[in-house]
Amino acid sequence: MEPFRIHILGCGSALPTIKHFSSMQVVECRGKLFMVDCGEGAQVQLRRSSLPFDRIGHIFISHIHGDHCFGLIGLISTFGLLGRTATLHVHAPAELEHMLKAQLQLFFNYDIGFAVEFHAVDTTKQEVAYEDRSLTVETIPLDHRIPCAGYLFREKPTLPHIRRDMIDMYGIPTAQINNIKAGQGYTLPDGTLIPHEQLVTPPDATRSYAYCSDTRYMPQLHHIVQGVNTLYHESTYANDKKDGAEKYYHSTAEQAATVARDAQVGKLLLGHYSARYHDESILLNEARNVFPSTFLTNEMDIIDV
């Protein structure tokens, strides 16, 4: 099974500390790299992670608060200096487009050696923002002070696995393997039909990852992320600042855990910590009281979905 994992590059909030960088992650799925949010210091963190710059083809921005997008223009500049030629696709709320174009015009006169294609994200509804043969990326409407969307990465089903022992036993030509994977059986020279089910084992289970950036607690959110393998949900505050979470459109760790519990996810990742918490264990403990399979994120963590 090919890797499906999350590279945590930053998990701080709007006031990052020496301990944490601003929000940024890289999702690795079936050989492809997708960046999710691009806070200040993105290129520094990418270099530390040893992830290949040229394999990042799509960047998904949740919203245009600085701690989620201030690293974008610097990263684009570095791509150009490294000789990139492939188109870079930026998916973000529509409000970012004119700012990004202005920066490209101001700093590079659009001459950076590659195209930057902008894709406006509708933050008010769930829809497919990206799709290829192996996965889809859907938007997750969130409730923040400005238009904001999370992203749901979901693998597409694969074909079943061929049973090599059965292929060898019946002397089935390799030219028939694709037909068998597609659902056909095989007829022997004497007319005996070998059912498809005897020739294969079930495909690998599909995996999914939901990234829920800045948002107030949304009681209905669990319907969208129902059953995902891994959920990242912001946890800016502990319960001592529950009123502040409501006022500033953020969530507590306990509220993040409530979403995870109600959605019956595999595991919950916490992040976007307020700088007031020097020890995030208070967030972890409050979340685990609701949803035991909860984990803190830290820079340079690599987490299997």
Phi and psi in degrees as GROMACS dihedral restraints (atoms count N, CA, C in turn):
[ dihedral_restraints ]
;  ai    aj    ak    al  type     phi  dphi    fc
    3     4     5     6     1   -69.4    20    10
    4     5     6     7     1   151.8    20    10
    6     7     8     9     1   -62.9    20    10
    7     8     9    10     1   143.1    20    10
    9    10    11    12     1  -136.1    20    10
   10    11    12    13     1   103.3    20    10
   12    13    14    15     1  -147.6    20    10
   13    14    15    16     1   164.3    20    10
   15    16    17    18     1  -114.3    20    10
   16    17    18    19     1   128.6    20    10
   18    19    20    21     1  -102.4    20    10
   19    20    21    22     1   114.0    20    10
   21    22    23    24     1   -85.9    20    10
   22    23    24    25     1   115.1    20    10
   24    25    26    27     1  -101.3    20    10
   25    26    27    28     1   -27.4    20    10
   27    28    29    30     1  -159.4    20    10
   28    29    30    31     1   141.8    20    10
   30    31    32    33     1  -140.5    20    10
   31    32    33    34     1    25.0    20    10
   33    34    35    36     1   -91.2    20    10
   34    35    36    37     1   171.9    20    10
   36    37    38    39     1  -101.6    20    10
   37    38    39    40     1  -156.8    20    10
   39    40    41    42     1   -65.5    20    10
   40    41    42    43     1   -17.0    20    10
   42    43    44    45     1  -119.6    20    10
   43    44    45    46     1    73.1    20    10
   45    46    47    48     1   -62.9    20    10
   46    47    48    49     1   151.1    20    10
   48    49    50    51     1  -111.4    20    10
   49    50    51    52     1  -179.6    20    10
   51    52    53    54     1   -59.1    20    10
   52    53    54    55     1   -29.4    20    10
   54    55    56    57     1   -74.5    20    10
   55    56    57    58     1   -34.5    20    10
   57    58    59    60     1  -129.7    20    10
   58    59    60    61     1   143.5    20    10
   60    61    62    63     1   -88.6    20    10
   61    62    63    64     1   167.1    20    10
   63    64    65    66     1   -66.7    20    10
   64    65    66    67     1   171.5    20    10
   66    67    68    69     1   -63.4    20    10
   67    68    69    70     1   127.7    20    10
   69    70    71    72     1  -171.4    20    10
   70    71    72    73     1   138.6    20    10
   72    73    74    75     1  -141.6    20    10
   73    74    75    76     1   161.4    20    10
   75    76    77    78     1  -125.0    20    10
   76    77    78    79     1   125.6    20    10
   78    79    80    81     1   -96.2    20    10
   79    80    81    82     1   123.1    20    10
   81    82    83    84     1  -106.8    20    10
   82    83    84    85     1   118.8    20    10
   84    85    86    87     1  -142.7    20    10
   85    86    87    88     1   117.8    20    10
   87    88    89    90     1    50.6    20    10
   88    89    90    91     1    46.6    20    10
   90    91    92    93     1    84.7    20    10
   91    92    93    94     1    -3.5    20    10
   93    94    95    96     1  -107.1    20    10
   94    95    96    97     1   150.7    20    10
   96    97    98    99     1  -117.7    20    10
   97    98    99   100     1   130.7    20    10
   99   100   101   102     1  -126.5    20    10
  100   101   102   103     1   127.6    20    10
  102   103   104   105     1   -90.7    20    10
  103   104   105   106     1   138.0    20    10
  105   106   107   108     1  -122.5    20    10
  106   107   108   109     1   114.8    20    10
  108   109   110   111     1    62.9    20    10
  109   110   111   112     1   152.4    20    10
  111   112   113   114     1  -147.1    20    10
  112   113   114   115     1    69.8    20    10
  114   115   116   117     1   -70.0    20    10
  115   116   117   118     1   172.6    20    10
  117   118   119   120     1   -58.6    20    10
  118   119   120   121     1   136.0    20    10
  120   121   122   123     1    93.0    20    10
  121   122   123   124     1    11.3    20    10
  123   124   125   126     1   -59.5    20    10
  124   125   126   127     1   -44.5    20    10
  126   127   128   129     1   -68.8    20    10
  127   128   129   130     1   -32.9    20    10
  129   130   131   132     1   -63.1    20    10
  130   131   132   133     1   -46.1    20    10
  132   133   134   135     1   -68.2    20    10
  133   134   135   136     1   -35.7    20    10
  135   136   137   138     1   -62.2    20    10
  136   137   138   139     1   -41.9    20    10
  138   139   140   141     1   -64.3    20    10
  139   140   141   142     1   -39.6    20    10
  141   142   143   144     1   -66.1    20    10
  142   143   144   145     1   -31.1    20    10
  144   145   146   147     1   -79.8    20    10
  145   146   147   148     1   -15.8    20    10
  147   148   149   150     1    65.9    20    10
  148   149   150   151     1    15.9    20    10
  150   151   152   153     1   -72.2    20    10
  151   152   153   154     1   139.6    20    10
  153   154   155   156     1   -72.3    20    10
  154   155   156   157     1   122.0    20    10
  156   157   158   159     1   -57.8    20    10
  157   158   159   160     1   -38.5    20    10
  159   160   161   162     1   -74.4    20    10
  160   161   162   163     1    -8.3    20    10
  162   163   164   165     1   -92.7    20    10
  163   164   165   166     1    -1.9    20    10
  165   166   167   168     1   -87.8    20    10
  166   167   168   169     1   107.6    20    10
  168   169   170   171     1  -103.3    20    10
  169   170   171   172     1   -21.0    20    10
  171   172   173   174     1  -135.8    20    10
  172   173   174   175     1   135.2    20    10
  174   175   176   177     1  -120.7    20    10
  175   176   177   178     1   127.1    20    10
  177   178   179   180     1  -109.5    20    10
  178   179   180   181     1   119.2    20    10
  180   181   182   183     1  -105.7    20    10
  181   182   183   184     1   130.1    20    10
  183   184   185   186     1   -77.0    20    10
  184   185   186   187     1   -42.0    20    10
  186   187   188   189     1  -164.1    20    10
  187   188   189   190     1   172.6    20    10
  189   190   191   192     1  -101.3    20    10
  190   191   192   193     1    26.3    20    10
  192   193   194   195     1   -70.2    20    10
  193   194   195   196     1   144.3    20    10
  195   196   197   198     1   -57.6    20    10
  196   197   198   199     1   -35.4    20    10
  198   199   200   201     1   -70.5    20    10
  199   200   201   202     1    -0.2    20    10
  201   202   203   204     1  -118.4    20    10
  202   203   204   205     1    -6.6    20    10
  204   205   206   207     1  -145.5    20    10
  205   206   207   208     1    -2.1    20    10
  207   208   209   210     1   -67.6    20    10
  208   209   210   211     1   -16.0    20    10
  210   211   212   213     1   -87.1    20    10
  211   212   213   214     1    -4.2    20    10
  213   214   215   216     1   -67.1    20    10
  214   215   216   217     1   -50.0    20    10
  216   217   218   219     1   -66.8    20    10
  217   218   219   220     1   -35.4    20    10
  219   220   221   222     1   -65.2    20    10
  220   221   222   223     1   -40.2    20    10
  222   223   224   225     1   -66.3    20    10
  223   224   225   226     1   -41.2    20    10
  225   226   227   228     1   -60.3    20    10
  226   227   228   229     1   -41.4    20    10
  228   229   230   231     1   -60.4    20    10
  229   230   231   232     1   -44.1    20    10
  231   232   233   234     1   -64.3    20    10
  232   233   234   235     1   -40.3    20    10
  234   235   236   237     1   -54.1    20    10
  235   236   237   238     1   -44.4    20    10
  237   238   239   240     1   -63.9    20    10
  238   239   240   241     1   -43.4    20    10
  240   241   242   243     1   -63.6    20    10
  241   242   243   244     1   -27.7    20    10
  243   244   245   246     1   -84.3    20    10
  244   245   246   247     1     0.8    20    10
  246   247   248   249     1    84.8    20    10
  247   248   249   250     1    25.3    20    10
  249   250   251   252     1   -62.0    20    10
  250   251   252   253     1   142.2    20    10
  252   253   254   255     1  -123.4    20    10
  253   254   255   256     1   -22.0    20    10
  255   256   257   258     1   -72.3    20    10
  256   257   258   259     1   145.6    20    10
  258   259   260   261     1   -61.4    20    10
  259   260   261   262     1   137.4    20    10
  261   262   263   264     1  -102.8    20    10
  262   263   264   265     1   128.0    20    10
  264   265   266   267     1  -103.6    20    10
  265   266   267   268     1   124.6    20    10
  267   268   269   270     1  -112.6    20    10
  268   269   270   271     1   120.3    20    10
  270   271   272   273     1  -107.4    20    10
  271   272   273   274     1   122.0    20    10
  273   274   275   276     1  -163.7    20    10
  274   275   276   277     1   164.5    20    10
  276   277   278   279     1   -54.4    20    10
  277   278   279   280     1   147.5    20    10
  279   280   281   282     1   -55.9    20    10
  280   281   282   283     1   -28.8    20    10
  282   283   284   285     1   -61.3    20    10
  283   284   285   286     1   -21.8    20    10
  285   286   287   288     1   -78.0    20    10
  286   287   288   289     1   -23.2    20    10
  288   289   290   291     1   -59.3    20    10
  289   290   291   292     1   -50.2    20    10
  291   292   293   294     1   -67.7    20    10
  292   293   294   295     1   -31.4    20    10
  294   295   296   297     1   -69.0    20    10
  295   296   297   298     1   -41.1    20    10
  297   298   299   300     1   -66.4    20    10
  298   299   300   301     1   -43.2    20    10
  300   301   302   303     1   -62.9    20    10
  301   302   303   304     1   -39.3    20    10
  303   304   305   306     1   -63.4    20    10
  304   305   306   307     1   -40.8    20    10
  306   307   308   309     1   -66.1    20    10
  307   308   309   310     1   -42.9    20    10
  309   310   311   312     1   -61.9    20    10
  310   311   312   313     1   -39.5    20    10
  312   313   314   315     1   -68.9    20    10
  313   314   315   316     1   -43.9    20    10
  315   316   317   318     1   -66.4    20    10
  316   317   318   319     1   -47.2    20    10
  318   319   320   321     1   -89.1    20    10
  319   320   321   322     1   -30.8    20    10
  321   322   323   324     1  -127.8    20    10
  322   323   324   325     1    -5.1    20    10
  324   325   326   327     1    50.2    20    10
  325   326   327   328     1    35.6    20    10
  327   328   329   330     1    65.8    20    10
  328   329   330   331     1     4.0    20    10
  330   331   332   333     1  -100.7    20    10
  331   332   333   334     1    76.9    20    10
  333   334   335   336     1  -113.1    20    10
  334   335   336   337     1     2.0    20    10
  336   337   338   339     1    94.2    20    10
  337   338   339   340     1    -5.0    20    10
  339   340   341   342     1  -154.1    20    10
  340   341   342   343     1   161.8    20    10
  342   343   344   345     1   -87.6    20    10
  343   344   345   346     1   143.6    20    10
  345   346   347   348     1  -113.5    20    10
  346   347   348   349     1   112.6    20    10
  348   349   350   351     1  -104.2    20    10
  349   350   351   352     1   124.4    20    10
  351   352   353   354     1   -97.6    20    10
  352   353   354   355     1   135.8    20    10
  354   355   356   357     1  -123.1    20    10
  355   356   357   358     1   111.3    20    10
  357   358   359   360     1   -70.3    20    10
  358   359   360   361     1   134.4    20    10
  360   361   362   363     1  -103.8    20    10
  361   362   363   364     1   129.2    20    10
  363   364   365   366     1   -83.8    20    10
  364   365   366   367     1   109.8    20    10
  366   367   368   369     1   -81.7    20    10
  367   368   369   370     1     0.1    20    10
  369   370   371   372     1   -95.8    20    10
  370   371   372   373     1    -7.6    20    10
  372   373   374   375     1  -148.9    20    10
  373   374   375   376     1   159.5    20    10
  375   376   377   378     1   -85.2    20    10
  376   377   378   379     1   122.8    20    10
  378   379   380   381     1  -154.8    20    10
  379   380   381   382     1   164.1    20    10
  381   382   383   384     1   -76.9    20    10
  382   383   384   385     1   121.5    20    10
  384   385   386   387     1   -96.0    20    10
  385   386   387   388     1   -23.4    20    10
  387   388   389   390     1  -155.2    20    10
  388   389   390   391     1   145.3    20    10
  390   391   392   393     1  -153.8    20    10
  391   392   393   394     1   139.0    20    10
  393   394   395   396     1  -139.2    20    10
  394   395   396   397     1  -165.8    20    10
  396   397   398   399     1   -68.9    20    10
  397   398   399   400     1   -20.0    20    10
  399   400   401   402     1  -113.2    20    10
  400   401   402   403     1   -17.3    20    10
  402   403   404   405     1  -158.6    20    10
  403   404   405   406     1   165.2    20    10
  405   406   407   408     1  -123.4    20    10
  406   407   408   409     1   152.4    20    10
  408   409   410   411     1  -123.2    20    10
  409   410   411   412     1   117.2    20    10
  411   412   413   414     1  -107.9    20    10
  412   413   414   415     1   150.8    20    10
  414   415   416   417     1   -80.5    20    10
  415   416   417   418     1   150.8    20    10
  417   418   419   420     1  -123.4    20    10
  418   419   420   421     1   108.2    20    10
  420   421   422   423     1   -61.6    20    10
  421   422   423   424     1   130.4    20    10
  423   424   425   426     1  -121.9    20    10
  424   425   426   427     1   168.3    20    10
  426   427   428   429     1  -116.2    20    10
  427   428   429   430     1    88.9    20    10
  429   430   431   432     1  -124.0    20    10
  430   431   432   433     1  -178.9    20    10
  432   433   434   435     1   -69.7    20    10
  433   434   435   436     1   -23.9    20    10
  435   436   437   438     1  -129.7    20    10
  436   437   438   439     1   167.7    20    10
  438   439   440   441     1   -52.8    20    10
  439   440   441   442     1   130.7    20    10
  441   442   443   444     1  -150.5    20    10
  442   443   444   445     1   139.1    20    10
  444   445   446   447     1  -137.5    20    10
  445   446   447   448     1   140.9    20    10
  447   448   449   450     1   -90.0    20    10
  448   449   450   451     1  -178.3    20    10
  450   451   452   453     1  -138.4    20    10
  451   452   453   454     1   137.5    20    10
  453   454   455   456     1  -115.4    20    10
  454   455   456   457     1   111.8    20    10
  456   457   458   459     1   -93.8    20    10
  457   458   459   460     1   122.6    20    10
  459   460   461   462     1  -135.0    20    10
  460   461   462   463     1   123.7    20    10
  462   463   464   465     1   -67.7    20    10
  463   464   465   466     1   148.4    20    10
  465   466   467   468     1   -88.1    20    10
  466   467   468   469     1   152.4    20    10
  468   469   470   471     1   -59.8    20    10
  469   470   471   472     1   143.4    20    10
  471   472   473   474     1   -98.4    20    10
  472   473   474   475     1   173.2    20    10
  474   475   476   477     1   -79.3    20    10
  475   476   477   478     1   159.3    20    10
  477   478   479   480     1   -66.3    20    10
  478   479   480   481     1   165.2    20    10
  480   481   482   483     1   -91.7    20    10
  481   482   483   484     1   136.8    20    10
  483   484   485   486     1   -72.9    20    10
  484   485   486   487     1   137.4    20    10
  486   487   488   489     1   -87.2    20    10
  487   488   489   490     1   103.2    20    10
  489   490   491   492     1   -61.0    20    10
  490   491   492   493     1   -33.9    20    10
  492   493   494   495     1   -63.5    20    10
  493   494   495   496     1   -37.6    20    10
  495   496   497   498     1   -73.9    20    10
  496   497   498   499     1   -37.2    20    10
  498   499   500   501     1   -60.3    20    10
  499   500   501   502     1   -45.6    20    10
  501   502   503   504     1   -68.3    20    10
  502   503   504   505     1   -40.1    20    10
  504   505   506   507     1   -63.9    20    10
  505   506   507   508     1   -39.9    20    10
  507   508   509   510     1   -94.2    20    10
  508   509   510   511     1    -0.5    20    10
  510   511   512   513     1    62.6    20    10
  511   512   513   514     1    39.1    20    10
  513   514   515   516     1   -76.9    20    10
  514   515   516   517     1   129.2    20    10
  516   517   518   519     1   -63.0    20    10
  517   518   519   520     1   144.9    20    10
  519   520   521   522     1   -62.2    20    10
  520   521   522   523     1   -24.5    20    10
  522   523   524   525     1   -63.8    20    10
  523   524   525   526     1   -18.4    20    10
  525   526   527   528     1   -91.9    20    10
  526   527   528   529     1    -5.3    20    10
  528   529   530   531     1   -63.2    20    10
  529   530   531   532     1   -43.0    20    10
  531   532   533   534     1   -63.0    20    10
  532   533   534   535     1   -37.8    20    10
  534   535   536   537     1   -64.3    20    10
  535   536   537   538     1   -39.8    20    10
  537   538   539   540     1   -66.8    20    10
  538   539   540   541     1   -42.7    20    10
  540   541   542   543     1   -59.7    20    10
  541   542   543   544     1   -32.7    20    10
  543   544   545   546     1   -78.9    20    10
  544   545   546   547     1    -5.3    20    10
  546   547   548   549     1   121.7    20    10
  547   548   549   550     1    -0.2    20    10
  549   550   551   552     1   -87.4    20    10
  550   551   552   553     1   154.9    20    10
  552   553   554   555     1   -89.0    20    10
  553   554   555   556     1  -166.7    20    10
  555   556   557   558     1  -138.7    20    10
  556   557   558   559     1   133.1    20    10
  558   559   560   561     1   -99.2    20    10
  559   560   561   562     1   122.3    20    10
  561   562   563   564     1   -72.0    20    10
  562   563   564   565     1   163.2    20    10
  564   565   566   567     1   -55.9    20    10
  565   566   567   568     1   -27.6    20    10
  567   568   569   570     1   -86.1    20    10
  568   569   570   571     1     5.0    20    10
  570   571   572   573     1    94.7    20    10
  571   572   573   574     1    -3.9    20    10
  573   574   575   576     1   -72.1    20    10
  574   575   576   577     1   129.1    20    10
  576   577   578   579     1   -93.5    20    10
  577   578   579   580     1   122.4    20    10
  579   580   581   582     1   -94.1    20    10
  580   581   582   583     1   113.8    20    10
  582   583   584   585     1   -60.9    20    10
  583   584   585   586     1   148.8    20    10
  585   586   587   588     1   -52.9    20    10
  586   587   588   589     1   -40.8    20    10
  588   589   590   591     1   -63.1    20    10
  589   590   591   592     1   -25.9    20    10
  591   592   593   594     1   -80.5    20    10
  592   593   594   595     1   -14.1    20    10
  594   595   596   597     1  -102.9    20    10
  595   596   597   598     1    -5.6    20    10
  597   598   599   600     1  -136.6    20    10
  598   599   600   601     1   163.3    20    10
  600   601   602   603     1  -116.2    20    10
  601   602   603   604     1   157.8    20    10
  603   604   605   606     1   -58.2    20    10
  604   605   606   607     1   152.1    20    10
  606   607   608   609     1   -68.7    20    10
  607   608   609   610     1   164.5    20    10
  609   610   611   612     1   -62.9    20    10
  610   611   612   613     1   143.9    20    10
  612   613   614   615     1   -64.4    20    10
  613   614   615   616     1   141.1    20    10
  615   616   617   618     1   -73.3    20    10
  616   617   618   619     1   153.9    20    10
  618   619   620   621     1  -122.0    20    10
  619   620   621   622     1   157.8    20    10
  621   622   623   624     1  -148.7    20    10
  622   623   624   625     1   149.1    20    10
  624   625   626   627     1  -137.7    20    10
  625   626   627   628     1   128.1    20    10
  627   628   629   630     1  -113.8    20    10
  628   629   630   631     1   128.4    20    10
  630   631   632   633     1  -110.1    20    10
  631   632   633   634     1   110.6    20    10
  633   634   635   636     1  -112.2    20    10
  634   635   636   637     1   101.6    20    10
  636   637   638   639     1   -76.6    20    10
  637   638   639   640     1  -153.3    20    10
  639   640   641   642     1   -55.8    20    10
  640   641   642   643     1   124.1    20    10
  642   643   644   645     1  -165.2    20    10
  643   644   645   646     1   146.9    20    10
  645   646   647   648     1   -70.3    20    10
  646   647   648   649     1   161.3    20    10
  648   649   650   651     1   -58.6    20    10
  649   650   651   652     1   128.4    20    10
  651   652   653   654     1  -119.9    20    10
  652   653   654   655     1   104.2    20    10
  654   655   656   657     1   -57.4    20    10
  655   656   657   658     1   -26.2    20    10
  657   658   659   660     1   -89.3    20    10
  658   659   660   661     1    -5.6    20    10
  660   661   662   663     1   -61.8    20    10
  661   662   663   664     1   -30.0    20    10
  663   664   665   666     1   -62.5    20    10
  664   665   666   667     1   -22.5    20    10
  666   667   668   669     1   -66.3    20    10
  667   668   669   670     1   -37.7    20    10
  669   670   671   672     1   -74.2    20    10
  670   671   672   673     1   -37.1    20    10
  672   673   674   675     1  -100.6    20    10
  673   674   675   676     1    18.0    20    10
  675   676   677   678     1   -54.3    20    10
  676   677   678   679     1   123.4    20    10
  678   679   680   681     1    75.8    20    10
  679   680   681   682     1     9.4    20    10
  681   682   683   684     1   -66.6    20    10
  682   683   684   685     1   152.7    20    10
  684   685   686   687     1   -66.2    20    10
  685   686   687   688     1   -44.1    20    10
  687   688   689   690     1  -137.1    20    10
  688   689   690   691     1   132.1    20    10
  690   691   692   693     1  -118.9    20    10
  691   692   693   694     1   124.7    20    10
  693   694   695   696     1  -100.0    20    10
  694   695   696   697     1   125.1    20    10
  696   697   698   699     1  -135.3    20    10
  697   698   699   700     1   129.3    20    10
  699   700   701   702     1   -54.5    20    10
  700   701   702   703     1   145.3    20    10
  702   703   704   705     1  -143.4    20    10
  703   704   705   706     1    66.5    20    10
  705   706   707   708     1   -62.6    20    10
  706   707   708   709     1   -36.5    20    10
  708   709   710   711     1  -126.6    20    10
  709   710   711   712     1   159.2    20    10
  711   712   713   714     1   -92.9    20    10
  712   713   714   715     1   178.6    20    10
  714   715   716   717     1   -63.7    20    10
  715   716   717   718     1   -20.1    20    10
  717   718   719   720     1   -66.4    20    10
  718   719   720   721     1   -17.6    20    10
  720   721   722   723     1  -120.8    20    10
  721   722   723   724     1    33.3    20    10
  723   724   725   726     1   -61.5    20    10
  724   725   726   727     1   -37.8    20    10
  726   727   728   729     1   -65.0    20    10
  727   728   729   730     1   -38.3    20    10
  729   730   731   732     1   -66.2    20    10
  730   731   732   733     1   -35.4    20    10
  732   733   734   735     1   -61.2    20    10
  733   734   735   736     1   -43.4    20    10
  735   736   737   738     1   -66.0    20    10
  736   737   738   739     1   -42.8    20    10
  738   739   740   741     1   -66.4    20    10
  739   740   741   742     1   -41.7    20    10
  741   742   743   744     1  -100.4    20    10
  742   743   744   745     1    12.7    20    10
  744   745   746   747     1    61.6    20    10
  745   746   747   748     1    48.8    20    10
  747   748   749   750     1  -126.5    20    10
  748   749   750   751     1  -178.9    20    10
  750   751   752   753     1  -124.7    20    10
  751   752   753   754     1   155.0    20    10
  753   754   755   756     1   -89.6    20    10
  754   755   756   757     1   164.4    20    10
  756   757   758   759     1   -62.0    20    10
  757   758   759   760     1   -38.4    20    10
  759   760   761   762     1   -64.1    20    10
  760   761   762   763     1   -39.2    20    10
  762   763   764   765     1   -67.3    20    10
  763   764   765   766     1   -39.3    20    10
  765   766   767   768     1   -59.6    20    10
  766   767   768   769     1   -42.0    20    10
  768   769   770   771     1   -66.8    20    10
  769   770   771   772     1   -32.4    20    10
  771   772   773   774     1   -64.5    20    10
  772   773   774   775     1   -42.4    20    10
  774   775   776   777     1   -60.5    20    10
  775   776   777   778     1   -45.3    20    10
  777   778   779   780     1   -61.9    20    10
  778   779   780   781     1   -43.2    20    10
  780   781   782   783     1   -63.1    20    10
  781   782   783   784     1   -48.5    20    10
  783   784   785   786     1   -67.3    20    10
  784   785   786   787     1   -29.6    20    10
  786   787   788   789     1   -85.4    20    10
  787   788   789   790     1    -8.5    20    10
  789   790   791   792     1    54.1    20    10
  790   791   792   793     1    50.0    20    10
  792   793   794   795     1   -79.9    20    10
  793   794   795   796     1   168.7    20    10
  795   796   797   798     1   -73.6    20    10
  796   797   798   799     1   -49.4    20    10
  798   799   800   801     1  -152.3    20    10
  799   800   801   802     1   157.3    20    10
  801   802   803   804     1  -116.3    20    10
  802   803   804   805     1   133.4    20    10
  804   805   806   807     1  -110.2    20    10
  805   806   807   808     1   130.0    20    10
  807   808   809   810     1   -98.7    20    10
  808   809   810   811     1   150.9    20    10
  810   811   812   813     1  -171.2    20    10
  811   812   813   814     1  -171.9    20    10
  813   814   815   816     1    61.7    20    10
  814   815   816   817     1    48.5    20    10
  816   817   818   819     1   -72.9    20    10
  817   818   819   820     1   138.8    20    10
  819   820   821   822     1   -65.9    20    10
  820   821   822   823     1   144.0    20    10
  822   823   824   825     1   -65.8    20    10
  823   824   825   826     1   -13.8    20    10
  825   826   827   828     1   -70.6    20    10
  826   827   828   829     1   -17.5    20    10
  828   829   830   831     1   -99.5    20    10
  829   830   831   832     1   103.0    20    10
  831   832   833   834     1   -75.9    20    10
  832   833   834   835     1   -24.1    20    10
  834   835   836   837     1  -124.3    20    10
  835   836   837   838     1   107.9    20    10
  837   838   839   840     1   -77.7    20    10
  838   839   840   841     1     3.1    20    10
  840   841   842   843     1   -62.4    20    10
  841   842   843   844     1   -26.9    20    10
  843   844   845   846     1   -63.0    20    10
  844   845   846   847     1   -37.2    20    10
  846   847   848   849     1   -68.2    20    10
  847   848   849   850     1   -43.6    20    10
  849   850   851   852     1   -62.6    20    10
  850   851   852   853     1   -44.6    20    10
  852   853   854   855     1   -66.0    20    10
  853   854   855   856     1   -41.1    20    10
  855   856   857   858     1   -66.0    20    10
  856   857   858   859     1   -36.1    20    10
  858   859   860   861     1   -71.0    20    10
  859   860   861   862     1   -42.0    20    10
  861   862   863   864     1   -67.9    20    10
  862   863   864   865     1   -21.7    20    10
  864   865   866   867     1   -64.6    20    10
  865   866   867   868     1   -24.2    20    10
  867   868   869   870     1  -101.2    20    10
  868   869   870   871     1   -41.7    20    10
  870   871   872   873     1  -138.6    20    10
  871   872   873   874     1    99.6    20    10
  873   874   875   876     1   -59.7    20    10
  874   875   876   877     1   -32.0    20    10
  876   877   878   879     1   -84.8    20    10
  877   878   879   880     1    59.0    20    10
  879   880   881   882     1  -116.5    20    10
  880   881   882   883     1   143.3    20    10
  882   883   884   885     1  -139.4    20    10
  883   884   885   886     1   146.3    20    10
  885   886   887   888     1   -79.8    20    10
  886   887   888   889     1   147.8    20    10
  888   889   890   891     1  -102.1    20    10
  889   890   891   892     1   148.0    20    10
  891   892   893   894     1  -141.3    20    10
  892   893   894   895     1   155.0    20    10
  894   895   896   897     1   -54.7    20    10
  895   896   897   898     1   136.7    20    10
  897   898   899   900     1    75.8    20    10
  898   899   900   901     1     6.9    20    10
  900   901   902   903     1   -65.1    20    10
  901   902   903   904     1   142.4    20    10
  903   904   905   906     1  -121.6    20    10
  904   905   906   907     1   117.1    20    10
  906   907   908   909     1  -118.9    20    10
  907   908   909   910     1   120.9    20    10
  909   910   911   912     1   -72.1    20    10
  910   911   912   913     1   130.6    20    10
